[in-house]
């Protein structure tokens, strides 16, 4: 993505260093423990509050989990590249506070957007579960899970031919709940929300610093890079109908909460901002 920036500190400051170590250790621990049947992603990834796998601590722990080596590398590279500059400017305490505020903010916006997109699914599921009929179940499939219609076609046909069959009624309600849990049972993982907050902060503190992109290999000022990246994430999130397994609104949440916090600091603590 970007080549390099010569920060004010030659070494890696303590908060950034420890964040790097924790993320890397958890990544390899996840790989090792999976072979023993322990799924750290299920334990530590962030699930939608309606999921049976949700726990409040996941609002924190999901920031230290990553899907694969590429995901880990780019997040940690950006954290090291820009985070060490911010920590050297702000100090460790303020940087750590900013990191977690943007991480929690990213999770909050992501969960809110998920709630907006899932509320109709949850409502329709409750209607079918409370009053299971083959017509209601088929409408539920057509509206929210068309990809499973062929798979459940035989069951729907059997239920249509015998709509009062107790076993089929129970199975229909069970399928409805299973499909709902499948939709809300996808965990969110990664430090990307906090990392996007760091990118936003860097662009605000050093707006005219030139970054060298890798693809394409051209220089660009930090402020334009941040604005462009934010717009890309916004349009990707809005147009993400088919799903690309990227939490675009979590990225935007990190930026939004980072912007709010920096503006607050600038307004009420102007002399000590740098």
Rosetta silent file (secondary structure, phi, psi, omega in degrees, C-alpha in Angstrom):
SEQUENCE: XXXXXXXXXXXXXXXXXXXXXXXXXXXXXXXXXXXXXXXXXXXXXXXXXXXXXXXXXXXXXXXXXXXXXXXXXXXXXXXXXXXXXXXXXXXXXXXXXXXXXXXXXXXXXXXXXXXXXXXXXXXXXXXXXXXXXXXXXXXXXXXXXXXXXXXXXXXXXXXXXXXXXXXXXXXXXXXXXXXXXXXXXXXXXXXXXXXXXXXXXXXXXXXXXXXXXXXXXXXXXXXXXXXXXXXXXXXXXXXXXXXXXXXXXXXXXXXXXXXXXXXXXXXXXXXXXX
SCORE:     score description
SCORE:     0.000 S_00000001
   1 L     0.000  -64.637  178.463    0.000    0.000    0.000 S_00000001
   2 E  -128.069  155.250 -170.886    2.498    2.629    1.090 S_00000001
   3 L   -84.906  -63.901 -178.399    6.253    2.551    1.114 S_00000001
   4 L  -168.235  160.373  171.524    7.595    4.430    4.130 S_00000001
   5 L  -142.411  130.845 -179.726    7.565    7.477    6.337 S_00000001
   6 L   -84.367  101.542 -176.507   10.513    8.600    8.416 S_00000001
   7 L   -75.546  178.497 -179.211    8.998    9.206   11.828 S_00000001
   8 L   -79.330  -16.132 -179.587   10.323   11.292   14.666 S_00000001
   9 L  -114.895  131.576 -177.678   11.361    8.227   16.625 S_00000001
  10 L   -74.157  -32.823 -179.689   13.991    5.833   15.366 S_00000001
  11 L   -98.406 -174.320  177.641   12.780    2.875   17.449 S_00000001
  12 L   -98.119  117.946 -177.836    9.389    1.347   18.120 S_00000001
  13 L   -66.855  163.340 -167.117    7.725    2.939   21.163 S_00000001
  14 H   -62.377  -42.409 -177.425    6.318    0.676   23.907 S_00000001
  15 H   -65.971  -47.228  178.345    2.578    0.720   23.192 S_00000001
  16 H   -60.743  -43.539 -179.366    2.999    0.035   19.483 S_00000001
  17 H   -60.521  -45.777 -178.937    5.591   -2.647   20.238 S_00000001
  18 H   -69.218  -35.694  175.153    3.338   -4.420   22.731 S_00000001
  19 H   -63.040  -41.818  177.156    0.318   -4.214   20.426 S_00000001
  20 H   -60.601  -46.002 -177.606    2.392   -5.805   17.668 S_00000001
  21 H   -63.256  -46.249 -178.533    3.563   -8.585   19.980 S_00000001
  22 H   -61.791  -45.115 -179.967    0.061   -9.361   21.303 S_00000001
  23 H   -62.586  -43.473 -178.787   -1.454   -9.480   17.807 S_00000001
  24 H   -67.331  -44.209 -179.760    1.271  -11.726   16.438 S_00000001
  25 H   -62.021  -42.190  179.739    1.195  -14.077   19.441 S_00000001
  26 H   -68.421  -32.107  177.733   -2.594  -14.444   19.247 S_00000001
  27 H   -63.250  -47.883 -179.284   -2.432  -15.102   15.522 S_00000001
  28 H   -73.015  -31.684  175.875   -0.055  -18.024   15.952 S_00000001
  29 H   -64.086  -38.991  177.815   -1.883  -19.210   19.078 S_00000001
  30 H   -60.501  -44.571 -179.788   -5.096  -19.342   17.030 S_00000001
  31 H   -64.564  -41.201 -177.236   -3.403  -21.478   14.393 S_00000001
  32 H   -72.358  -46.142 -175.943   -1.890  -23.852   16.956 S_00000001
  33 H   -70.633  -25.735  177.406   -4.939  -24.223   19.196 S_00000001
  34 H   -59.310  -35.909  178.936   -7.267  -24.830   16.239 S_00000001
  35 L   -66.553  -20.972  178.934   -5.467  -28.135   15.712 S_00000001
  36 L   -98.053    6.898  178.114   -6.425  -29.067   19.280 S_00000001
  37 L    86.463   11.027  178.208  -10.076  -28.202   18.736 S_00000001
  38 L  -102.855  116.536 -175.891   -9.956  -24.805   20.472 S_00000001
  39 L   -99.738   96.560 -179.555  -11.463  -22.078   18.298 S_00000001
  40 H   -67.832  -29.912  178.638  -10.123  -18.730   19.508 S_00000001
  41 H   -63.298  -41.407  178.673  -12.004  -16.889   16.768 S_00000001
  42 H   -67.002  -33.545 -179.229  -15.304  -18.152   18.153 S_00000001
  43 H   -78.977  -39.762 -169.098  -14.247  -17.175   21.674 S_00000001
  44 H  -110.193  -16.390  176.780  -12.631  -13.812   20.943 S_00000001
  45 L   -69.210  157.274 -176.970  -14.176  -12.600   17.661 S_00000001
  46 E   -90.002  117.285  177.296  -16.994  -10.049   17.860 S_00000001
  47 L  -102.633  156.601  174.080  -20.454  -11.522   17.268 S_00000001
  48 L   -60.518  137.720 -176.525  -23.746   -9.711   16.844 S_00000001
  49 L   -53.760  -24.289  178.085  -25.403   -9.382   20.310 S_00000001
  50 L   -79.880   -6.848 -178.812  -28.282  -11.607   19.187 S_00000001
  51 L   -78.714  148.878  177.388  -25.915  -14.489   18.462 S_00000001
  52 L   -68.668  -14.417 -178.849  -25.542  -17.351   20.890 S_00000001
  53 L   -96.118   -0.791 -175.769  -21.771  -16.835   20.675 S_00000001
  54 L   -74.407  138.220  170.754  -21.778  -13.167   21.733 S_00000001
  55 L  -139.339  140.905 -176.987  -19.957  -12.054   24.897 S_00000001
  56 L   -56.457  -33.624 -178.422  -19.357   -8.408   25.930 S_00000001
  57 L   -63.134  -17.291 -179.298  -15.596   -8.926   26.262 S_00000001
  58 H   -65.852  -20.325  175.565  -15.460   -9.517   22.506 S_00000001
  59 H   -59.621  -28.021  176.730  -15.731   -5.749   22.000 S_00000001
  60 H   -94.937  -49.227 -169.626  -12.105   -5.682   23.147 S_00000001
  61 H   -68.348  -26.146 -177.328  -10.704   -9.048   22.142 S_00000001
  62 H   -63.170  -22.558 -178.319  -11.800   -8.939   18.484 S_00000001
  63 H   -69.873  -13.724 -176.383   -9.198   -6.206   17.900 S_00000001
  64 H  -109.002    8.806 -179.562   -6.405   -8.719   18.471 S_00000001
  65 L  -110.458  146.913  179.558   -7.638  -11.454   16.127 S_00000001
  66 L  -140.141  149.329 -172.414   -6.886  -11.772   12.401 S_00000001
  67 L   -74.645  -39.347 -177.092   -8.192  -13.996    9.633 S_00000001
  68 L  -156.626  178.802 -175.168   -4.935  -14.782    7.864 S_00000001
  69 H   -65.272  -36.061  178.633   -1.316  -13.722    7.498 S_00000001
  70 H   -64.867  -45.309  177.568   -2.105  -11.050    4.882 S_00000001
  71 H   -57.372  -47.573  179.267   -4.755   -9.504    7.126 S_00000001
  72 H   -62.683  -46.081 -174.309   -2.321   -9.483   10.041 S_00000001
  73 H   -61.311  -49.423 -175.461    0.600   -8.123    8.014 S_00000001
  74 H   -67.972  -37.265  176.697   -1.145   -5.082    6.543 S_00000001
  75 H   -66.236  -43.883 -178.513   -2.763   -4.119    9.841 S_00000001
  76 H   -72.235  -32.986  177.056    0.481   -4.489   11.779 S_00000001
  77 H   -63.798  -45.145  179.102    2.511   -2.746    9.077 S_00000001
  78 H   -67.433  -39.574  177.159    0.193    0.282    9.211 S_00000001
  79 H   -60.017  -44.888 -179.905    0.178    0.210   13.019 S_00000001
  80 H   -69.863  -45.578 -174.890    3.976    0.208   13.085 S_00000001
  81 H   -63.046  -47.352 -174.845    4.445    2.702   10.246 S_00000001
  82 H  -102.475  -30.709 -178.418    2.040    5.367   11.496 S_00000001
  83 H   -65.406  -36.433 -178.503    1.394    4.373   15.094 S_00000001
  84 H   -67.213  -31.645  177.161    4.995    4.843   16.168 S_00000001
  85 H   -68.353  -46.328 -179.032    4.912    8.420   14.859 S_00000001
  86 H   -64.621  -40.646  179.912    1.685    9.207   16.711 S_00000001
  87 H   -65.638  -36.563  178.465    2.927    7.639   19.934 S_00000001
  88 H   -69.329  -26.730  179.556    6.146    9.651   19.777 S_00000001
  89 H   -84.548  -46.598 -174.768    4.085   12.830   19.275 S_00000001
  90 H   -85.601  -30.798 -167.143    1.252   12.187   21.749 S_00000001
  91 L    97.866  158.708 -172.520    2.948    9.999   24.310 S_00000001
  92 H   -66.094  -41.963 -176.276    2.087    6.417   25.162 S_00000001
  93 H   -64.006  -47.049 -178.073   -0.957    7.045   27.382 S_00000001
  94 H   -67.254  -39.367  179.524   -2.763    9.287   24.912 S_00000001
  95 H   -63.958  -43.809 -179.699   -1.945    7.018   21.981 S_00000001
  96 H   -63.425  -41.363  177.246   -3.240    3.924   23.799 S_00000001
  97 H   -60.466  -46.523  179.689   -6.431    5.765   24.765 S_00000001
  98 H   -61.631  -42.596 -178.077   -6.922    6.878   21.153 S_00000001
  99 H   -58.810  -46.322 -177.173   -6.270    3.353   19.856 S_00000001
 100 H   -76.189  -33.911  176.155   -8.969    1.791   22.013 S_00000001
 101 H   -61.181  -45.191  179.626  -11.492    4.593   21.496 S_00000001
 102 H   -69.068  -34.507  177.125  -11.231    4.166   17.727 S_00000001
 103 H   -65.779  -45.277  177.097  -11.343    0.381   18.060 S_00000001
 104 H   -67.247  -38.318  177.739  -14.496    0.494   20.196 S_00000001
 105 H   -62.486  -39.899  177.283  -15.980    3.156   17.920 S_00000001
 106 H   -61.336  -44.086  179.322  -15.378    0.940   14.917 S_00000001
 107 H   -64.523  -40.073 -178.478  -17.163   -1.939   16.640 S_00000001
 108 H   -62.977  -46.898 -179.635  -20.070    0.320   17.650 S_00000001
 109 H   -67.155  -39.182  178.639  -20.717    1.597   14.125 S_00000001
 110 H   -60.651  -45.779 -179.969  -20.312   -1.891   12.671 S_00000001
 111 H   -66.776  -36.575  178.586  -22.850   -3.351   15.111 S_00000001
 112 H   -65.014  -44.593  178.458  -25.266   -0.481   14.481 S_00000001
 113 H   -64.217  -39.002  176.523  -25.118   -0.970   10.704 S_00000001
 114 H   -61.758  -40.392  179.245  -25.564   -4.710   11.241 S_00000001
 115 H   -62.413  -42.185  178.782  -28.624   -4.006   13.383 S_00000001
 116 H   -61.874  -39.989 -177.175  -30.130   -1.866   10.627 S_00000001
 117 H   -79.987  -22.447 -174.620  -29.578   -4.600    8.048 S_00000001
 118 H   -99.501  -14.534 -172.377  -30.676   -7.465   10.301 S_00000001
 119 H   -61.911  -34.959  178.372  -33.752   -6.036   12.012 S_00000001
 120 H   -71.196  -35.094  177.677  -36.087   -7.090    9.189 S_00000001
 121 H   -65.420  -45.099 -179.097  -34.553  -10.580    9.150 S_00000001
 122 H   -64.646  -41.615  179.310  -34.966  -10.901   12.913 S_00000001
 123 H   -63.632  -47.675 -178.914  -38.549   -9.607   12.796 S_00000001
 124 H   -64.496  -36.548  178.225  -39.569  -11.957    9.978 S_00000001
 125 H   -63.949  -42.566  179.525  -37.893  -14.885   11.736 S_00000001
 126 H   -63.530  -35.895  178.738  -39.834  -14.175   14.933 S_00000001
 127 H   -64.236  -42.973 -179.988  -43.085  -14.077   12.942 S_00000001
 128 H   -68.913  -42.040 -177.759  -42.408  -17.503   11.420 S_00000001
 129 H   -65.739  -39.028 -178.921  -41.244  -19.020   14.720 S_00000001
 130 H   -75.333  -28.440  179.422  -44.285  -17.725   16.607 S_00000001
 131 L  -142.430   75.118 -174.211  -46.756  -18.832   13.910 S_00000001
 132 L   -69.985  121.995  172.190  -45.067  -21.407   11.648 S_00000001
 133 L  -137.528  153.504  179.879  -46.789  -21.980    8.314 S_00000001
 134 H   -63.229  -34.603  179.443  -45.301  -23.225    5.045 S_00000001
 135 H   -66.890  -43.226  179.527  -46.310  -20.028    3.236 S_00000001
 136 H   -65.812  -39.563  179.465  -44.656  -17.809    5.856 S_00000001
 137 H   -65.478  -42.533  179.014  -41.526  -19.962    5.823 S_00000001
 138 H   -64.771  -39.850  177.554  -41.311  -19.848    2.027 S_00000001
 139 H   -64.110  -38.221  177.126  -41.734  -16.059    2.050 S_00000001
 140 H   -61.625  -44.260  177.828  -38.950  -15.860    4.665 S_00000001
 141 H   -63.385  -49.074 -177.324  -36.668  -17.911    2.406 S_00000001
 142 H   -60.030  -37.874 -175.377  -37.472  -15.880   -0.697 S_00000001
 143 H   -77.696  -41.257 -169.154  -36.860  -12.571    1.079 S_00000001
 144 H  -118.982  -23.876 -175.294  -33.725  -13.321    3.074 S_00000001
 145 L  -136.545   54.076 -177.472  -32.210  -16.678    2.088 S_00000001
 146 H   -61.722  -23.564 -179.100  -32.910  -17.364   -1.607 S_00000001
 147 H   -68.575  -14.561 -178.610  -29.655  -19.309   -1.868 S_00000001
 148 H  -104.765    3.035 -177.105  -31.163  -22.044    0.328 S_00000001
 149 L   -62.524  -46.485 -179.481  -34.476  -22.454   -1.524 S_00000001
 150 L   -61.590  -41.122 -178.409  -33.237  -25.310   -3.700 S_00000001
 151 L   -64.799  -34.230 -177.014  -31.723  -27.085   -0.690 S_00000001
 152 L  -103.799   11.638 -175.008  -34.971  -26.853    1.287 S_00000001
 153 H   -61.092  -42.554 -178.853  -37.324  -27.307   -1.667 S_00000001
 154 H   -66.257  -41.694  178.843  -38.311  -30.864   -0.761 S_00000001
 155 H   -62.331  -43.668 -179.940  -39.024  -29.949    2.857 S_00000001
 156 H   -62.387  -41.781  178.827  -41.185  -26.995    1.791 S_00000001
 157 H   -61.462  -43.979  178.557  -43.094  -29.229   -0.630 S_00000001
 158 H   -62.464  -40.803 -178.909  -43.766  -31.821    2.086 S_00000001
 159 H   -69.363  -38.002  178.122  -44.928  -29.106    4.495 S_00000001
 160 H   -60.721  -37.418 -178.022  -47.178  -27.524    1.860 S_00000001
 161 H   -77.785  -16.824  179.735  -48.914  -30.870    1.324 S_00000001
 162 L  -144.944   69.378 -170.050  -49.429  -31.372    5.085 S_00000001
 163 L   -66.223  -17.852 -178.970  -49.367  -27.890    6.733 S_00000001
 164 L   -99.250    2.694  179.795  -50.677  -29.038   10.150 S_00000001
 165 L   -62.078  118.899 -175.367  -48.145  -31.855   10.596 S_00000001
 166 H   -59.583  -40.683 -178.773  -46.639  -31.208   14.050 S_00000001
 167 H   -65.861  -40.985  179.687  -43.202  -32.583   13.177 S_00000001
 168 H   -70.219  -37.094  176.954  -42.980  -30.442   10.029 S_00000001
 169 H   -61.215  -46.843  179.582  -44.208  -27.355   11.893 S_00000001
 170 H   -63.235  -42.043 -179.627  -41.518  -27.855   14.542 S_00000001
 171 H   -66.129  -36.936  177.945  -38.862  -28.480   11.894 S_00000001
 172 H   -62.943  -43.073  177.166  -39.901  -25.334    9.998 S_00000001
 173 H   -64.674  -37.147  179.568  -39.490  -23.214   13.117 S_00000001
 174 H   -67.468  -43.261  177.280  -36.142  -24.877   13.768 S_00000001
 175 H   -61.600  -39.396  179.761  -34.910  -24.199   10.228 S_00000001
 176 H   -60.088  -46.236 -179.816  -36.022  -20.577   10.572 S_00000001
 177 H   -67.957  -38.672  179.729  -33.955  -20.117   13.722 S_00000001
 178 H   -63.563  -40.811  177.910  -30.952  -21.949   12.270 S_00000001
 179 H   -65.749  -39.589  177.228  -30.926  -19.684    9.225 S_00000001
 180 H   -63.143  -46.284  179.380  -31.158  -16.619   11.455 S_00000001
 181 H   -63.608  -32.436  176.937  -28.269  -17.827   13.625 S_00000001
 182 H   -64.329  -40.316 -179.396  -26.290  -18.503   10.456 S_00000001
 183 H   -68.963  -42.016 -176.473  -26.797  -14.892    9.352 S_00000001
 184 H   -93.165   -1.314 -176.778  -25.878  -13.340   12.700 S_00000001
 185 L   -95.538   31.424  178.109  -23.242  -15.916   13.572 S_00000001
 186 L  -104.783  116.651 -176.280  -20.427  -14.390   11.507 S_00000001
 187 L   -78.352  151.943  173.165  -17.671  -12.941   13.729 S_00000001
 188 E  -105.496  128.850 -178.975  -15.862   -9.678   13.081 S_00000001
 189 L  -136.598  156.533  173.491  -12.131   -9.739   13.756 S_00000001
 190 L   120.719  156.233  178.695   -9.124   -7.516   13.239 S_00000001
 191 L   -90.817   11.246 -171.873   -7.454   -4.290   14.321 S_00000001
 192 H   -59.496  -37.995 -179.993   -8.570   -2.522   11.139 S_00000001
 193 H   -60.065  -48.685  177.955  -10.955   -0.115   12.885 S_00000001
 194 H   -65.945  -36.752  179.478   -8.226    1.192   15.187 S_00000001
 195 H   -64.990  -40.177  176.469   -5.726    1.193   12.313 S_00000001
 196 H   -66.225  -33.443  173.189   -8.040    3.352   10.209 S_00000001
 197 H   -62.795  -38.515  177.585   -8.305    5.674   13.192 S_00000001
 198 H   -65.707  -41.829  177.704   -4.508    5.879   13.201 S_00000001
 199 H   -61.285  -42.005  178.252   -4.466    6.684    9.484 S_00000001
 200 H   -60.812  -44.990 -179.106   -7.001    9.458   10.082 S_00000001
 201 H   -64.166  -41.362  179.347   -4.904   10.914   12.900 S_00000001
 202 H   -62.785  -42.233  179.991   -1.747   10.817   10.811 S_00000001
 203 H   -65.706  -30.235  179.227   -3.484   12.587    7.964 S_00000001
 204 H   -80.393  -36.604 -179.546   -4.707   15.310   10.322 S_00000001
 205 H   -78.782  -34.781 -176.635   -1.390   15.835   12.109 S_00000001
 206 L  -129.566   61.770 -171.006    0.799   15.583    9.011 S_00000001
 207 L   -62.023  -30.520 -174.918   -1.551   16.459    6.136 S_00000001
 208 L  -100.322    4.585  174.409    1.151   17.442    3.634 S_00000001
 209 L   -66.216  133.965 -177.938    3.525   14.558    4.285 S_00000001
 210 E   -89.879  128.867  175.051    4.015   12.628    1.072 S_00000001
 211 E  -105.980  143.911  177.510    3.380    8.895    1.106 S_00000001
 212 E  -101.298  110.751  176.969    4.617    6.631   -1.632 S_00000001
 213 E   -69.321  150.906  173.944    1.940    4.228   -2.772 S_00000001
 214 L   -90.897  -34.621 -179.041    2.961    0.788   -3.917 S_00000001
 215 L  -135.167  100.395   -4.011   -0.040    0.259   -6.224 S_00000001
 216 L   -81.188  160.500 -176.684    0.274    2.465   -8.225 S_00000001
 217 L   -78.061   73.735  179.885    3.801    3.693   -7.309 S_00000001
 218 L  -131.158  150.141  177.035    3.017    7.394   -7.052 S_00000001
 219 E   -79.109  148.815  178.695    3.466    9.933   -4.224 S_00000001
 220 E  -150.440  141.727  177.360    0.381   11.343   -2.535 S_00000001
 221 E   -69.028  146.010 -175.604   -0.149   13.739    0.357 S_00000001
 222 H   -56.890  -39.206 -177.480   -1.394   12.095    3.535 S_00000001
 223 H   -63.556  -39.137  179.807   -4.579   14.189    3.647 S_00000001
 224 H   -73.555  -33.566  177.640   -5.644   13.092    0.165 S_00000001
 225 H   -63.072  -46.174 -178.419   -4.744    9.491    0.909 S_00000001
 226 H   -66.339  -45.655  179.260   -6.935    9.477    4.028 S_00000001
 227 H   -61.472  -45.102  179.916   -9.855   11.243    2.325 S_00000001
 228 H   -63.217  -43.416 -179.969   -9.659    8.918   -0.676 S_00000001
 229 H   -64.190  -41.333  178.215   -9.442    5.815    1.468 S_00000001
 230 H   -61.945  -42.065  178.595  -12.419    6.961    3.546 S_00000001
 231 H   -65.379  -40.447  177.727  -14.537    7.552    0.449 S_00000001
 232 H   -59.663  -45.918  179.961  -13.605    4.148   -0.951 S_00000001
 233 H   -64.116  -39.028  179.992  -14.668    2.467    2.303 S_00000001
 234 H   -63.583  -50.028 -177.843  -17.930    4.408    2.396 S_00000001
 235 H   -68.570  -33.225  176.796  -18.975    3.505   -1.145 S_00000001
 236 H   -66.237  -39.171  179.060  -17.790   -0.090   -0.669 S_00000001
 237 H   -68.358  -42.968 -178.705  -19.915   -0.372    2.469 S_00000001
 238 H   -67.172  -38.660 -175.209  -23.019    1.172    0.908 S_00000001
 239 L   -92.844    4.445 -174.351  -22.800   -0.906   -2.269 S_00000001
 240 L   -78.835   77.404 -178.114  -21.783   -4.148   -0.558 S_00000001
 241 L   -85.735  -42.401 -176.423  -24.829   -6.191   -1.466 S_00000001
 242 L   -81.431  -21.475  179.246  -23.255   -9.559   -2.217 S_00000001
 243 L    91.215  127.787  177.292  -20.821   -9.366    0.696 S_00000001
 244 L  -125.358   14.590  178.661  -17.030   -9.369    0.532 S_00000001
 245 L    61.808   24.852  176.738  -16.334  -10.330    4.169 S_00000001
 246 L  -117.948  129.645 -178.966  -14.888   -6.862    4.852 S_00000001
 247 L   -85.921   77.603 -174.834  -16.336   -4.714    7.661 S_00000001
 248 H   -61.419  -38.366 -178.426  -16.240   -1.446    5.731 S_00000001
 249 H   -74.287  -21.651  171.710  -18.322    0.454    8.283 S_00000001
 250 H   -67.252  -40.756  175.997  -15.984   -0.675   11.059 S_00000001
 251 H   -60.134  -45.882  178.899  -13.174    1.026    9.142 S_00000001
 252 H   -65.171  -35.954  178.748  -15.284    4.156    8.833 S_00000001
 253 H   -61.760  -40.491  176.507  -16.185    3.931   12.522 S_00000001
 254 H   -60.979  -40.948  179.019  -12.513    4.061   13.459 S_00000001
 255 H   -67.837  -44.814 -176.809  -12.100    7.175   11.339 S_00000001
 256 H   -63.692  -47.606 -179.736  -15.247    8.890   12.618 S_00000001
 257 H   -69.145  -32.430  174.634  -14.483    8.331   16.286 S_00000001
 258 H   -64.384  -41.876  178.832  -10.860    9.304   15.697 S_00000001
 259 H   -62.676  -45.442  179.944  -11.991   12.557   14.094 S_00000001
 260 H   -60.667  -44.953 -177.760  -14.347   13.343   16.983 S_00000001
 261 H   -66.371  -42.708  179.540  -11.654   12.681   19.587 S_00000001
 262 H   -65.133  -42.399  177.845   -8.993   14.741   17.814 S_00000001
 263 H   -63.384  -36.799  177.033  -11.371   17.672   17.339 S_00000001
 264 H   -64.151  -46.583  178.681  -12.255   17.460   21.033 S_00000001
 265 H   -61.316  -41.469 -178.361   -8.592   17.501   22.017 S_00000001
 266 H   -65.178  -34.811 -176.992   -7.908   20.419   19.710 S_00000001
 267 H   -77.001  -41.169 -171.819  -10.776   22.426   21.150 S_00000001
 268 H  -106.498   -7.541 -178.074  -10.219   21.840   24.853 S_00000001
 269 L  -144.857   46.282 -169.875   -6.512   21.035   25.108 S_00000001
 270 H   -57.326  -42.967 -174.608   -4.998   22.935   22.201 S_00000001
 271 H   -66.447  -31.895 -176.025   -1.617   23.675   23.814 S_00000001
 272 H  -101.767   14.443 -175.920   -0.936   20.064   24.731 S_00000001
 273 L   -65.053  -41.455 -177.230   -2.250   18.447   21.559 S_00000001
 274 L   -91.181    0.000    0.000    1.199   17.777   20.097 S_00000001
